[in-house]
Every structure is written in C-alpha cells, then in structure tokens.
Amino acid sequence: MSGNLHIIYNVILGSNSPRRRELMAGLGIPFEVRVMPGVDESYPPSLENEDIPLYVAAKKMEAYFPSLKDNELLITADTIVSIDNTILGKPAGRDEAVGMLRLLSGRTHQVITGVCLASRLKARSFSVSSNVRFATVKEEDIEYYVDNYHPYDKAGAYGIQEWIGYVAVEGIEGSFYNVMGLPIQRVYKELSAF
C-alpha cells in the first residue's frame, strides 16, 4: 500500500529498463520485474510518430500476456524521441549517438511514451508527450557525454537524469519523468483507477 492506493493485484513491470524500475520503486508499491528477451519492437512504417510507442507497448504486453496470472497486473511501456518527424531510437554505436545529439542540439524535440496496463480481465493504455528544449551543445561536450556515459540503451542517445541533462536541457513542457522513460504520475493515476 502507498498513500491512498490499495493494490489488489501483484504488479509486474515488463521492462529491462533500470530507469523504469527506479521510477516504479519511487511509488512505494511492491512490484516484480519480469524481462522477456527478444520481444519484437517493429512497427508499420505508416504509423504516425505519436502512435508508435503505444503500438510497441501493446506488442510487449501481448508477448508477456500468456504468462500473466489471474492476480497480476502487467505494465509495459515504450519511449521514442521525435524531431523533424524523424524517430530517434536507441543508437547503434558511438557515431550514431553523436549524430543524434548533434541533431537535438539547440532545438526542441518530443519525447513520447506509450504505456499499457493489463490484467487477465481488462486493459488500459495511454501515451504521454513532453517537449524538451536543448541548448546548443558544443561538439566536445557531446563527445564527452557519449564516451563517458555510453547512452546506447536510450532513445535519442541521452538520459535526462545524466550529465547531458544538466548541461543541455533548457526547459521541459510536460512530465520530466516521461522523458526518463515512464510518466509515473499518470501511471499512478491509472493504477488508482484500475
């Protein structure tokens, strides 16, 4: 139990993300992490950018669903970074990470997270979008960040809670935690309603 939220389910976080685990732990609700490797995260090219994270979160939910017990509530999520109608996923290596950060430098981009909550009997899904404004970042600062923080597991090649967030982020419109990978305030609200 946490605050006024009484959970009647065993909450399962279907994610390998340390940031999502950290954010869920902050709610003070007991939960278990379940990781299913090899979940297909592809999506049709015809999808609008804002629909992609919800589509992928739903695919993750479908992959975990067969193992879900009657008393379990599953949470899955997916986050993308979008700029100029281009999706920035997780960079394949150093050069791609540097290139992504160059693209974000001095501009505003969108971070969109899709979230699915499901039990054996019902499901809810939603997405949250935040606008993030980057200052102009010097080339040596981009390289320093990539070489020291290795942001290869992060959409858009950065973690807002890391060094680059301190020196580059001028402003955020929307949820800070959404930019970290899980709009935790909205998750709490939806869990309460579930």
Secondary structure as the mmCIF struct_conf table of DSSP 4:
data_model
#
loop_
_struct_conf.conf_type_id
_struct_conf.id
_struct_conf.beg_label_comp_id
_struct_conf.beg_label_asym_id
_struct_conf.beg_label_seq_id
_struct_conf.end_label_comp_id
_struct_conf.end_label_asym_id
_struct_conf.end_label_seq_id
STRN STRN1 SER A 2 SER A 2
TURN_TY1_P TURN_TY1_P1 GLY A 3 ASN A 4
STRN STRN2 LEU A 5 LEU A 5
BEND BEND1 TYR A 9 TYR A 9
STRN STRN3 ASN A 10 LEU A 13
HELX_RH_AL_P HELX_RH_AL_P1 PRO A 18 ALA A 25
TURN_TY1_P TURN_TY1_P2 GLY A 26 GLY A 28
STRN STRN4 PHE A 31 VAL A 33
TURN_TY1_P TURN_TY1_P3 PRO A 37 GLY A 38
TURN_TY1_P TURN_TY1_P4 PRO A 45 SER A 46
BEND BEND2 LEU A 47 LEU A 47
HELX_RH_3T_P HELX_RH_3T_P1 ASN A 49 ASP A 51
HELX_RH_AL_P HELX_RH_AL_P2 ILE A 52 TYR A 64
HELX_RH_3T_P HELX_RH_3T_P2 PHE A 65 SER A 67
TURN_TY1_P TURN_TY1_P5 ASP A 70 ASN A 71
STRN STRN5 GLU A 72 ILE A 83
TURN_TY1_P TURN_TY1_P6 ASP A 84 ASN A 85
STRN STRN6 THR A 86 LEU A 88
BEND BEND3 LYS A 90 LYS A 90
BEND BEND4 ALA A 92 GLY A 93
HELX_RH_AL_P HELX_RH_AL_P3 ARG A 94 LEU A 104
TURN_TY1_P TURN_TY1_P7 SER A 105 GLY A 106
BEND BEND5 ARG A 107 ARG A 107
STRN STRN7 THR A 108 ALA A 118
BEND BEND6 ARG A 120 LEU A 121
STRN STRN8 ALA A 123 PHE A 134
HELX_LH_PP_P HELX_LH_PP_P1 ALA A 135 THR A 136
HELX_RH_AL_P HELX_RH_AL_P4 GLU A 139 TYR A 149
TURN_TY1_P TURN_TY1_P8 TYR A 152 ASP A 153
BEND BEND7 LYS A 154 LYS A 154
HELX_RH_3T_P HELX_RH_3T_P3 ALA A 155 ALA A 157
TURN_TY1_P TURN_TY1_P9 ILE A 160 GLN A 161
BEND BEND8 GLU A 162 GLU A 162
HELX_RH_AL_P HELX_RH_AL_P5 TRP A 163 ALA A 168
STRN STRN9 VAL A 169 GLU A 173
BEND BEND9 GLY A 174 GLY A 174
HELX_RH_AL_P HELX_RH_AL_P6 PHE A 176 MET A 180
TURN_TY1_P TURN_TY1_P10 GLY A 181 GLY A 181
HELX_RH_AL_P HELX_RH_AL_P7 ILE A 184 ALA A 193
#
